[in-house]
């Protein structure tokens, strides 16, 4: 699973040719969650502080994430995305 970004100990990844709807995978310590790119809906467990950081990052990079989603579906290379400052 390629890593798209990493910030504050949070690792954001995306699978190639994954199932819809468009989403990212987030890992922090022992927590793992799937977050929908367009709605921010969460499946899994991740601490509230880190989830708020992920949502903030998601708002900043939604178009880049959707572009990466399409590239992943077509098995094209994925682009790295800047972390939160």
C-alpha angles and dihedrals in degrees: 000000000000117000111234098182144346128203137156090001092306118126118204118199139169130204124227115248092001125169123272142288099067109257146154131225118232126195127188121168105307094344127099129182141168114224123195110233098217101038106023090231112160131218115185134018130303131146118268094240092054092043090056089052091049092050090050090051091044091055090053096048108029095122092049090049093051090049090051089048091057091046091051092051088054092043092243123145116282123229124234114242125215116257125235110280 
